[in-house]
């Protein structure tokens, strides 16, 4: 299905947010996620379905100074 990930069009097979993170290589990463503008906690990712046209944001913490 076609969705938008971090502002870029993507063709994915995942059915849930958790599966999407695995598909994109973020399975073990510490990230924050949002689906259609709403934050999704890690505990809810397995139960959060993804649908055609959804917008997903994946944010990783960065250190800097």
N, C-alpha and C positions, 0 to 999 in steps of 0.2 A: 504494500500500500504506500501511498505518497503522503509524507508529512513534512514539516519544516523543523529542523534541528539547529538551534543557535543561528537562526536567520537564513539557513541554507536548505534548499529542497533536498529531500532524501527519500530513497525507495527502500523500505524496510520489510522484514518478515515478522518482526516481533508483535505480540498481541498485548503485552503489558509493558509498563514503564521499566520494570525490573529486567525483562527480556531485552528491551531496547538497549539498556545500559550494557548488558553482556554482548549484544551484537556489535555495539560501537567500541568495545574494548574498555569500558569503564566498570566492569563487574566488581573489581576489587578496589576501585578508586574511592576516595572520600570526596563526594560531590554533593551539591545541592541541586534539586530538580524542581522545575515548574512545568505544569501542563496547562496550556491556554491561559497563562498569566497567574495561575494559582499554585502556590508552593505545595509540593508533595513530600511528606516526611518519608524517610527511609523505610519505616515500618509499614507504610501503605503502598509502596511501589509494586509489590507482588499482586495486589488487588486493584491496581489502577489500570484499566484498559486503555489502549490507544486506538483511535479511529482515524479513518481517512481525513486528511486535512488538518489534523491537530498540529499545534505549535508546541514544541518541547524546548526548554532551555536547560542546559547542563552547565553548572558553574563549579569550578574547582578553586579552592582557596589558594592564594598566592602570597608568598612572603616577600617583603621588600623593605626598603628603607629610604 
